[in-house]
Amino acid sequence: MNLPVWLTMLNVHVIFACIAIAAGAINFTSAKFRKYRKTHRILGYVYVVAVLAVCITSGYMAPFATGGKVVSVAFNLLNIIWIFITVNAYFHIRQGRVEDHRRWMIRSYAFCFTNQMIHTLMPLFINALGMSYEVGYTASVIGTIVLLFLAAEWIIRRRKAGGSTVSFR
């Protein structure tokens, strides 16, 4: 591993992850922003570029991740899935299917919180269940991918049922 290159990739990864979180949060805000369609569109493009940058840098860093091949494969699969989901959301809006676009964006945005969820789950696996750091990290990565996907689907179904307390419109 070339440490200076890896650290540069990490910095780029973190910066674009923050950009994706911010752009997504602004675009998911209350209905008062609906009238600013141009701003929404620009932030959408910023979000897509940020997700691509996060996935590309993650792809570079993944082979060196704690947990070895299992975690590396999990991160790379997540990158592929996240790009697919995000591009799918883009194509739905281009075809005028607003509600489908919203559902796919909820799925995409959920994965912005991968790092936070990994570090939320780690104490459970390491401290509460007594796993080693490497095994706990591996379990956290896999658990995060599953939980974020399930959380997005739960939000989508709650919105469909009209029970959402969060405004995604």
C-alpha positions as CSV (number, residue, x, y, z in Angstrom):
1,M,0.0,0.0,0.0
2,N,1.2,3.5,-0.9
3,L,0.3,5.3,2.3
4,P,0.4,8.9,1.0
5,V,-1.9,7.9,-1.9
6,W,-4.2,5.9,0.5
7,L,-4.4,9.0,2.8
8,T,-5.2,11.2,-0.1
9,M,-8.0,8.8,-1.2
10,L,-9.3,8.8,2.4
11,N,-9.4,12.6,2.5
12,V,-11.2,12.8,-0.9
13,H,-13.6,10.0,0.3
14,V,-14.5,11.9,3.5
15,I,-15.0,15.2,1.7
16,F,-17.3,13.8,-0.9
17,A,-19.2,11.7,1.7
18,C,-19.9,15.0,3.5
19,I,-21.0,16.7,0.3
20,A,-23.3,13.8,-0.5
21,I,-24.8,13.9,3.0
22,A,-25.3,17.7,2.8
23,A,-26.7,17.7,-0.8
24,G,-29.1,14.8,0.1
25,A,-30.3,16.5,3.3
26,I,-31.0,19.7,1.5
27,N,-32.9,17.9,-1.2
28,F,-35.0,15.9,1.3
29,T,-36.0,19.1,3.3
30,S,-39.5,20.3,3.7
31,A,-42.0,21.3,1.0
32,K,-41.0,24.9,0.9
33,F,-38.0,24.0,-1.3
34,R,-40.2,22.4,-4.0
35,K,-40.5,25.6,-5.8
36,Y,-36.7,25.7,-6.3
37,R,-36.6,23.0,-8.9
38,K,-33.4,24.3,-10.5
39,T,-31.6,24.2,-7.1
40,H,-32.9,20.7,-6.4
41,R,-31.6,19.6,-9.8
42,I,-28.2,21.1,-9.3
43,L,-27.9,19.6,-5.8
44,G,-29.0,16.2,-7.3
45,Y,-26.2,16.3,-9.8
46,V,-23.8,17.3,-7.0
47,Y,-25.1,14.3,-5.0
48,V,-24.6,11.9,-7.9
49,V,-21.0,13.1,-8.5
50,A,-20.3,12.9,-4.8
51,V,-21.6,9.3,-4.6
52,L,-19.5,8.3,-7.6
53,A,-16.4,9.9,-6.0
54,V,-17.1,8.1,-2.7
55,C,-17.5,4.8,-4.5
56,I,-14.3,5.2,-6.6
57,T,-12.2,6.2,-3.6
58,S,-13.8,3.4,-1.5
59,G,-12.9,0.9,-4.3
60,Y,-9.3,2.0,-4.0
61,M,-9.2,1.7,-0.2
62,A,-11.3,-1.5,0.2
63,P,-8.5,-4.0,-0.4
64,F,-6.7,-2.6,2.6
65,A,-9.8,-2.6,4.9
66,T,-9.7,-4.1,8.4
67,G,-11.3,-7.6,8.1
68,G,-9.5,-8.6,4.9
69,K,-11.2,-10.0,1.8
70,V,-14.7,-10.4,3.4
71,V,-14.9,-6.7,4.2
72,S,-13.2,-5.7,0.9
73,V,-15.8,-7.7,-1.1
74,A,-18.6,-6.2,1.1
75,F,-17.4,-2.7,0.5
76,N,-17.0,-3.2,-3.3
77,L,-20.4,-4.9,-3.6
78,L,-21.9,-1.9,-1.7
79,N,-20.2,0.5,-4.1
80,I,-21.7,-1.3,-7.1
81,I,-25.2,-1.5,-5.5
82,W,-25.0,2.2,-4.4
83,I,-24.1,3.4,-7.9
84,F,-26.8,1.2,-9.4
85,I,-29.4,2.6,-6.9
86,T,-28.3,6.2,-7.5
87,V,-28.3,5.9,-11.3
88,N,-31.7,4.2,-11.1
89,A,-33.1,7.2,-9.2
90,Y,-31.6,9.5,-11.8
91,F,-33.2,7.6,-14.7
92,H,-36.6,7.5,-13.0
93,I,-36.7,11.3,-12.6
94,R,-35.5,11.7,-16.2
95,Q,-38.5,9.7,-17.3
96,G,-40.9,11.8,-15.1
97,R,-41.5,9.1,-12.5
98,V,-41.3,11.3,-9.4
99,E,-42.5,8.8,-6.8
100,D,-40.1,6.1,-8.1
101,H,-37.3,8.6,-8.0
102,R,-38.1,9.4,-4.4
103,R,-38.1,5.8,-3.4
104,W,-34.7,5.1,-5.1
105,M,-33.3,8.3,-3.6
106,I,-34.3,7.2,-0.1
107,R,-32.5,3.9,-0.7
108,S,-29.4,5.8,-2.1
109,Y,-29.3,8.3,0.7
110,A,-29.5,5.6,3.4
111,F,-26.0,4.4,2.3
112,C,-24.6,7.9,3.0
113,F,-24.6,6.8,6.6
114,T,-22.5,3.7,6.2
115,N,-19.6,4.9,8.2
116,Q,-21.7,6.2,11.0
117,M,-23.6,3.0,11.3
118,I,-20.5,0.8,11.3
119,H,-19.1,2.8,14.2
120,T,-22.4,2.7,16.0
121,L,-22.5,-1.1,15.7
122,M,-18.9,-1.8,16.6
123,P,-19.3,-1.3,20.4
124,L,-22.1,-3.8,20.3
125,F,-20.0,-6.5,18.6
126,I,-16.7,-5.7,20.3
127,N,-17.7,-4.6,23.9
128,A,-21.1,-6.2,24.4
129,L,-20.4,-9.5,22.5
130,G,-16.7,-9.7,23.2
131,M,-15.6,-10.1,19.5
132,S,-12.1,-9.1,18.5
133,Y,-11.7,-5.8,16.7
134,E,-11.3,-7.4,13.3
135,V,-14.3,-9.7,13.7
136,G,-16.4,-7.0,15.3
137,Y,-15.5,-4.6,12.4
138,T,-16.4,-7.3,9.8
139,A,-19.7,-8.0,11.6
140,S,-20.4,-4.2,11.7
141,V,-19.8,-3.7,8.0
142,I,-22.1,-6.6,7.0
143,G,-24.7,-5.6,9.6
144,T,-24.6,-2.0,8.4
145,I,-25.3,-2.9,4.8
146,V,-28.3,-5.0,5.8
147,L,-29.6,-2.6,8.4
148,L,-29.4,0.5,6.1
149,F,-31.2,-1.4,3.3
150,L,-33.9,-2.4,5.7
151,A,-34.2,1.1,7.2
152,A,-34.7,2.6,3.7
153,E,-37.3,0.0,2.9
154,W,-39.1,0.7,6.2
155,I,-39.1,4.4,5.5
156,I,-40.5,3.8,1.9
157,R,-43.3,1.6,3.3
158,R,-44.2,4.0,6.0
159,R,-44.4,6.8,3.5
160,K,-46.6,4.6,1.3
161,A,-48.9,3.9,4.3
162,G,-49.0,7.6,5.1
163,G,-47.4,7.1,8.5
164,S,-44.1,9.0,8.0
165,T,-43.2,11.7,10.4
166,V,-40.4,12.8,8.1
167,S,-41.1,15.0,5.1
168,F,-39.6,13.6,1.9
169,R,-41.9,15.6,-0.3
